[in-house]
Each structure stands twice: as C-alpha cells, then as structure tokens.
Amino acid sequence: MRIRVLGSSGSEVPGHNPPAFLVDNFLLLDAGTVSLSLDREAQCQITHIFLTHAHFDHIKAIPFLLDNIVSSDQGCQLTIFSGKEVIEDLKRNIFNDRIWPDFTALPNSLHPVMRFQEVSPGEPVAVRGYRVHSTTVDHSVPAYGYLIENSSKLAVAYTGDTGPTERIWRLMGEHRVKALIIEVSFPDEMLELALASGHLTPSLLAAEIQKMRALPEKIYITHLKPFYRDVIIDQLAKLNRPCLEVLVDGMVLSI
C-alpha cells in the first residue's frame, strides 16, 4: 500500500494543505486538497473518496475535482463514500445546484461523474483488492474513521478528526494494523478548546494510545494547526514514543 500525503494540516496557510491521503493513486481518504497537488491525468485516476465528515477542510477539493473531470471530458467517475449524515450534508449544502452543481446529474443523469454510497459500521466495502471498514468517531459533527485492509490482512487505520473516542480502537484490535494516521490539532495548553471542538492534544493522544490493544508499528500525526505546529511537535517528543511521526505534505508512506 502506497499512501501519498497531499495534505496533512489542520488549517490552510502557504505550504500547508488540508487533509487528503491518496492510496495507490485511486483512493482518497478525505479531500481537503487535490487539484492543486495533482495534474489532470492523476486527478482522473481517482475513483473512490472516503470522507470522514463534512467539515469544509475535508471536502473542499471535491467541487473543483469534479469540475476538472467534467471539463476535461475524459469519462472519469467518482464514488464518494461516507455515513448517511455526511452524504446528506453534501447533497443539501454543497451539491444543490446553488452553491455548486449537482454532479450526480452531470454530464447527464444516466452517466454521472459522481455517485454517493453510504457506509455502515460492520459492513466493509470491497474496493479493488482492499476491504474498507468504517466506524464512528467522536467529533463535533457526525464523523467516521476508516481501516483499509489488503489481501494479506494487513491494515492502515485513519481516524479523521476526533476527540477522545472508543470504537475505532476496538475495530483496530480485531485487525493487524501496521500504521495509524491520527489527528493532534492543538497543544496541551488548549485542552479545553480541543475537547469542545472534538480534537486531540498530545496528552489526549497519550491517553488514547493506552486504549489500544496493540500498538501499530507507526503512528502518523496529522491535522496540526500550523500556528502551533512547533509546540505540538515538542510536546509529542516528550511522550517518548519512538513510533510517532509527524506527517509533512508530499510524504509517501509505504505500508
């Protein structure tokens, strides 16, 4: 499994893109940035997007990606996966023919460029040799985490945005998870804000690690707020967990 980090930031400033992780060139975990990171041919290779939730920094590249696909007339198609609540938010608030066109009917309703498919915890989705498991996590809006498992039963887990949570650790305990991508948005000094907004700090991450049945070989940290990045990195280092690594846009992970 090859994962290209298109974006790994908790906000958007020069040099820091919102979250998007491209798996084997065809599957996206979240879509905070795409068209500014990939050329036209690479964009057309994307066929599946698994969204954790509907916050703008995790979906904002989809409208432009779809516009590029339709405009290029390459015949590409996207299936967007997420929970029922997330898909309803996208239909109602984004692809409503007011904020942005309804691409489930473009270029025509018989051959649309975009389709939606709901995920349900406990019902994995088969996608080109992978099984994608989903579960809810604890954020300020309905949100999901994912576990991507290959034919050798090795897996990568991705929490998306979450505060202290439980279900995804139980799901991980049922699989051979080699790597975890997890958010840490704020430094410990902003604990109250982190909890109120459904995010983690380094100390909260340490508590979540204690809940894991088995520790993955690598724990990749994403979604750092850029203005606090250096402080968060210093606090993560004090956890004394050699498996922790902070992601940087442009990295390629081989798992």
The 8 nearest C-alpha neighbors of each residue, nearest first, counted from 0:
[[1, 254, 253, 23, 2, 22, 149, 252],
 [0, 2, 253, 23, 22, 252, 254, 3],
 [3, 1, 22, 252, 21, 251, 20, 23],
 [2, 4, 251, 21, 20, 250, 5, 252],
 [5, 3, 20, 249, 250, 248, 6, 251],
 [6, 4, 19, 248, 20, 249, 3, 36],
 [5, 7, 18, 16, 19, 17, 248, 4],
 [8, 6, 18, 221, 222, 17, 248, 16],
 [9, 7, 222, 17, 10, 223, 16, 15],
 [8, 10, 222, 224, 223, 17, 184, 225],
 [9, 11, 8, 17, 224, 12, 225, 16],
 [12, 10, 16, 15, 17, 13, 8, 9],
 [11, 13, 15, 14, 10, 16, 225, 8],
 [14, 12, 15, 11, 16, 225, 10, 8],
 [13, 15, 12, 16, 248, 11, 8, 6],
 [16, 14, 12, 13, 11, 8, 17, 6],
 [15, 17, 6, 11, 8, 7, 32, 18],
 [16, 18, 31, 8, 6, 56, 7, 10],
 [19, 17, 6, 7, 31, 8, 57, 29],
 [20, 18, 30, 29, 6, 5, 31, 28],
 [19, 21, 4, 28, 27, 5, 3, 2],
 [22, 20, 27, 3, 2, 26, 24, 23],
 [21, 23, 2, 26, 24, 1, 27, 25],
 [24, 22, 1, 25, 2, 0, 21, 26],
 [23, 25, 22, 21, 26, 45, 44, 41],
 [24, 26, 45, 44, 46, 23, 22, 47],
 [27, 25, 47, 22, 21, 48, 45, 24],
 [28, 26, 48, 21, 20, 29, 22, 49],
 [27, 29, 20, 49, 19, 48, 50, 21],
 [30, 28, 50, 19, 57, 27, 49, 31],
 [31, 29, 19, 58, 57, 32, 60, 61],
 [30, 32, 57, 17, 18, 56, 58, 59],
 [31, 33, 60, 30, 19, 17, 6, 16],
 [32, 34, 36, 35, 60, 37, 30, 64],
 [33, 35, 37, 36, 64, 32, 60, 63],
 [34, 36, 33, 37, 32, 38, 60, 5],
 [37, 35, 33, 34, 5, 32, 38, 6],
 [38, 36, 34, 41, 42, 35, 33, 39],
 [37, 39, 41, 40, 42, 34, 36, 35],
 [38, 40, 42, 41, 43, 37, 67, 34],
 [39, 41, 43, 42, 38, 44, 37, 73],
 [42, 40, 44, 38, 43, 39, 37, 45],
 [43, 41, 39, 44, 40, 45, 37, 38],
 [42, 44, 40, 41, 45, 75, 39, 68],
 [45, 43, 41, 25, 42, 46, 24, 40],
 [46, 44, 25, 43, 42, 26, 47, 24],
 [45, 47, 77, 25, 76, 44, 78, 26],
 [48, 46, 26, 78, 77, 79, 45, 27],
 [49, 47, 27, 79, 26, 28, 80, 50],
 [50, 48, 80, 28, 81, 29, 79, 27],
 [51, 49, 29, 81, 52, 28, 80, 48],
 [50, 52, 143, 142, 159, 144, 29, 81],
 [53, 51, 142, 50, 85, 54, 141, 143],
 [52, 54, 85, 55, 58, 57, 88, 89],
 [55, 53, 56, 57, 52, 58, 140, 59],
 [54, 56, 58, 59, 57, 53, 31, 52],
 [55, 57, 31, 17, 54, 59, 58, 18],
 [58, 56, 31, 30, 29, 55, 54, 18],
 [59, 57, 30, 55, 31, 60, 56, 61],
 [58, 60, 31, 55, 61, 56, 57, 30],
 [61, 59, 32, 31, 30, 63, 33, 58],
 [60, 62, 64, 63, 59, 58, 65, 30],
 [63, 61, 65, 64, 60, 66, 59, 99],
 [64, 62, 66, 65, 61, 60, 67, 34],
 [65, 63, 61, 67, 66, 62, 34, 60],
 [66, 64, 68, 62, 67, 63, 61, 69],
 [65, 67, 63, 69, 64, 68, 70, 62],
 [66, 68, 70, 64, 65, 69, 71, 63],
 [69, 67, 65, 71, 66, 70, 64, 75],
 [68, 70, 72, 66, 71, 67, 65, 106],
 [69, 71, 67, 72, 68, 66, 73, 65],
 [70, 72, 68, 73, 69, 67, 39, 74],
 [73, 71, 69, 70, 74, 68, 75, 67],
 [74, 72, 71, 75, 68, 69, 43, 70],
 [73, 75, 72, 76, 68, 69, 112, 71],
 [74, 76, 73, 43, 68, 112, 77, 44],
 [77, 75, 112, 113, 46, 74, 78, 111],
 [78, 76, 46, 113, 47, 112, 114, 79],
 [77, 79, 114, 47, 115, 113, 46, 48],
 [78, 80, 48, 115, 47, 49, 116, 114],
 [81, 79, 49, 116, 117, 48, 115, 50],
 [82, 80, 117, 118, 50, 49, 85, 86],
 [81, 83, 118, 117, 85, 84, 86, 119],
 [82, 84, 86, 85, 117, 87, 81, 118],
 [83, 85, 87, 82, 86, 88, 141, 81],
 [86, 84, 88, 82, 87, 53, 83, 52],
 [85, 87, 89, 83, 88, 84, 90, 81],
 [86, 88, 84, 90, 85, 89, 91, 83],
 [87, 89, 85, 91, 86, 90, 92, 84],
 [90, 88, 86, 93, 87, 92, 91, 94],
 [89, 91, 94, 87, 88, 92, 95, 93],
 [90, 92, 88, 89, 95, 87, 93, 94],
 [91, 93, 89, 88, 90, 95, 94, 98],
 [94, 92, 89, 98, 95, 99, 90, 91],
 [95, 93, 101, 90, 99, 100, 96, 89],
 [94, 96, 97, 101, 93, 91, 90, 100],
 [97, 95, 100, 99, 101, 94, 98, 93],
 [96, 98, 95, 99, 100, 94, 93, 92],
 [97, 99, 93, 96, 95, 94, 100, 92],
 [100, 98, 94, 96, 97, 93, 95, 101],
 [101, 99, 96, 94, 102, 95, 97, 98],
 [100, 102, 94, 96, 103, 95, 104, 99],
 [101, 103, 105, 104, 113, 100, 112, 111],
 [102, 104, 113, 111, 101, 114, 105, 112],
 [103, 105, 108, 107, 102, 111, 101, 106],
 [106, 104, 107, 102, 111, 103, 112, 108],
 [105, 107, 111, 104, 112, 110, 69, 108],
 [108, 106, 105, 104, 109, 111, 110, 103],
 [107, 109, 104, 111, 110, 105, 103, 106],
 [110, 108, 107, 111, 104, 106, 105, 103],
 [109, 111, 107, 108, 112, 106, 105, 104],
 [112, 110, 105, 103, 104, 113, 108, 107],
 [111, 113, 76, 77, 105, 102, 103, 75],
 [114, 112, 77, 103, 111, 102, 78, 76],
 [113, 115, 78, 103, 79, 77, 116, 112],
 [114, 116, 79, 78, 80, 117, 113, 86],
 [117, 115, 80, 79, 118, 114, 78, 81],
 [116, 118, 82, 81, 83, 80, 119, 115],
 [119, 117, 82, 81, 80, 116, 120, 133],
 [118, 120, 122, 121, 133, 82, 117, 134],
 [121, 119, 134, 133, 122, 118, 132, 135],
 [120, 122, 119, 123, 132, 133, 134, 118],
 [121, 123, 120, 119, 124, 132, 118, 133],
 [124, 122, 132, 131, 130, 121, 125, 133],
 [123, 125, 131, 130, 126, 132, 122, 118],
 [126, 124, 130, 129, 131, 123, 127, 128],
 [125, 127, 129, 128, 130, 124, 131, 47],
 [128, 126, 129, 125, 130, 25, 26, 149],
 [127, 129, 126, 150, 149, 125, 130, 148],
 [130, 128, 149, 126, 148, 127, 125, 131],
 [129, 131, 125, 148, 124, 147, 123, 126],
 [130, 132, 147, 124, 123, 146, 129, 148],
 [131, 133, 123, 146, 145, 130, 147, 124],
 [134, 132, 145, 120, 144, 146, 143, 119],
 [133, 135, 120, 144, 143, 167, 145, 136],
 [134, 136, 143, 142, 144, 166, 137, 133],
 [135, 137, 143, 142, 161, 164, 144, 138],
 [138, 136, 161, 164, 162, 197, 163, 142],
 [137, 139, 197, 161, 140, 162, 142, 160],
 [138, 140, 197, 196, 141, 137, 195, 142],
 [141, 139, 138, 142, 52, 53, 137, 54],
 [142, 140, 52, 84, 138, 85, 139, 143],
 [143, 141, 52, 51, 136, 135, 140, 138],
 [144, 142, 135, 51, 136, 134, 52, 133],
 [143, 145, 158, 134, 157, 133, 159, 51],
 [146, 144, 133, 157, 132, 156, 158, 147],
 [145, 147, 156, 132, 155, 131, 157, 148],
 [148, 146, 131, 154, 155, 130, 156, 132],
 [147, 149, 154, 130, 153, 129, 152, 131],
 [150, 148, 129, 152, 151, 153, 154, 128],
 [149, 151, 152, 128, 129, 148, 153, 130],
 [150, 152, 149, 153, 148, 154, 175, 129],
 [153, 151, 149, 150, 148, 154, 175, 174],
 [154, 152, 175, 148, 151, 149, 176, 177],
 [153, 155, 148, 176, 147, 177, 175, 149],
 [154, 156, 178, 147, 176, 146, 179, 177],
 [155, 157, 146, 179, 145, 180, 147, 178],
 [158, 156, 180, 145, 144, 159, 179, 181],
 [159, 157, 144, 181, 160, 145, 180, 156],
 [158, 160, 51, 144, 157, 161, 182, 181],
 [161, 159, 182, 158, 138, 198, 162, 197],
 [162, 160, 138, 198, 137, 197, 136, 159],
 [161, 163, 198, 197, 199, 137, 138, 164],
 [164, 162, 161, 207, 137, 203, 199, 165],
 [163, 165, 137, 136, 162, 166, 161, 167],
 [166, 164, 168, 167, 169, 163, 136, 210],
 [167, 165, 169, 168, 170, 164, 134, 135],
 [166, 168, 170, 169, 165, 171, 134, 136],
 [169, 167, 171, 170, 166, 211, 165, 172],
 [170, 168, 172, 166, 167, 171, 165, 173],
 [171, 169, 167, 168, 172, 173, 166, 174],
 [172, 170, 168, 173, 174, 169, 167, 176],
 [171, 173, 169, 170, 212, 174, 168, 213],
 [172, 174, 171, 170, 169, 175, 176, 168],
 [175, 173, 171, 172, 176, 154, 170, 152],
 [176, 174, 153, 154, 177, 152, 173, 171],
 [175, 177, 154, 155, 178, 174, 215, 153],
 [176, 178, 215, 216, 154, 155, 175, 153],
 [179, 177, 217, 155, 215, 176, 218, 216],
 [178, 180, 156, 218, 155, 157, 219, 181],
 [181, 179, 219, 157, 218, 220, 156, 158],
 [182, 180, 220, 158, 221, 157, 179, 219],
 [181, 183, 221, 222, 220, 184, 160, 199],
 [184, 182, 199, 200, 223, 222, 185, 221],
 [183, 185, 223, 222, 224, 199, 198, 182],
 [184, 186, 200, 189, 183, 193, 224, 199],
 [187, 185, 231, 200, 188, 189, 230, 201],
 [186, 188, 190, 189, 200, 201, 202, 185],
 [187, 189, 186, 190, 185, 191, 200, 192],
 [190, 188, 187, 192, 191, 186, 185, 193],
 [189, 191, 193, 187, 192, 188, 194, 200],
 [190, 192, 194, 193, 189, 195, 188, 196],
 [193, 191, 195, 189, 194, 190, 196, 198],
 [194, 192, 198, 190, 196, 191, 195, 199],
 [193, 195, 197, 191, 192, 196, 198, 190],
 [194, 196, 192, 193, 197, 191, 139, 198],
 [197, 195, 193, 194, 139, 198, 192, 138],
 [198, 196, 162, 138, 194, 139, 161, 195],
 [197, 199, 162, 193, 161, 196, 194, 184],
 [200, 198, 183, 162, 203, 184, 193, 204],
 [199, 201, 185, 203, 183, 186, 187, 202],
 [202, 200, 204, 203, 235, 234, 187, 205],
 [203, 201, 205, 204, 200, 187, 206, 199],
 [202, 204, 200, 206, 205, 201, 199, 207],
 [205, 203, 207, 201, 202, 206, 200, 199],
 [206, 204, 202, 208, 203, 207, 201, 209],
 [205, 207, 203, 209, 204, 208, 202, 210],
 [208, 206, 204, 210, 209, 205, 203, 163],
 [209, 207, 205, 210, 211, 206, 204, 214],
 [208, 210, 206, 207, 211, 205, 212, 204],
 [209, 211, 207, 208, 212, 168, 206, 165],
 [212, 210, 208, 213, 209, 168, 214, 207],
 [211, 213, 172, 210, 214, 168, 169, 171],
 [214, 212, 211, 215, 172, 171, 176, 175],
 [213, 215, 211, 216, 212, 208, 217, 176],
 [216, 214, 177, 178, 217, 176, 213, 218],
 [215, 217, 177, 178, 242, 214, 218, 176],
 [218, 216, 178, 242, 215, 243, 219, 179],
 [219, 217, 179, 243, 242, 178, 180, 244],
 [218, 220, 180, 244, 245, 243, 179, 246],
 [221, 219, 245, 181, 182, 246, 180, 244],
 [220, 222, 182, 7, 223, 246, 181, 183],
 [221, 223, 9, 8, 182, 184, 7, 183],
 [224, 222, 184, 9, 8, 183, 221, 228],
 [223, 225, 9, 184, 227, 226, 10, 228],
 [226, 224, 228, 227, 223, 10, 8, 9],
 [225, 227, 224, 228, 229, 223, 230, 10],
 [228, 226, 225, 230, 224, 229, 231, 186],
 [227, 229, 225, 231, 230, 226, 223, 224],
 [230, 228, 232, 231, 227, 233, 226, 225],
 [229, 231, 233, 227, 232, 228, 234, 186],
 [232, 230, 186, 234, 228, 233, 229, 235],
 [231, 233, 235, 229, 234, 230, 228, 236],
 [234, 232, 230, 236, 231, 235, 229, 237],
 [233, 235, 231, 237, 236, 232, 201, 230],
 [236, 234, 232, 238, 237, 233, 201, 231],
 [235, 237, 233, 238, 234, 239, 232, 240],
 [238, 236, 234, 239, 235, 233, 240, 232],
 [237, 239, 235, 236, 240, 234, 205, 201],
 [240, 238, 237, 236, 241, 235, 243, 242],
 [239, 241, 242, 238, 243, 236, 235, 237],
 [242, 240, 243, 239, 244, 236, 217, 238],
 [241, 243, 217, 240, 218, 216, 244, 215],
 [244, 242, 218, 241, 240, 219, 217, 245],
 [245, 243, 219, 220, 218, 246, 242, 217],
 [246, 244, 220, 219, 221, 247, 243, 232],
 [247, 245, 220, 221, 219, 244, 7, 248],
 [246, 248, 250, 249, 7, 245, 4, 6],
 [249, 247, 6, 4, 5, 250, 7, 246],
 [248, 250, 4, 5, 247, 251, 3, 6],
 [251, 249, 4, 248, 247, 3, 252, 246],
 [252, 250, 3, 2, 4, 249, 253, 1],
 [251, 253, 2, 1, 254, 3, 250, 4],
 [254, 252, 1, 0, 2, 251, 3, 23],
 [253, 0, 252, 1, 177, 178, 155, 2]]
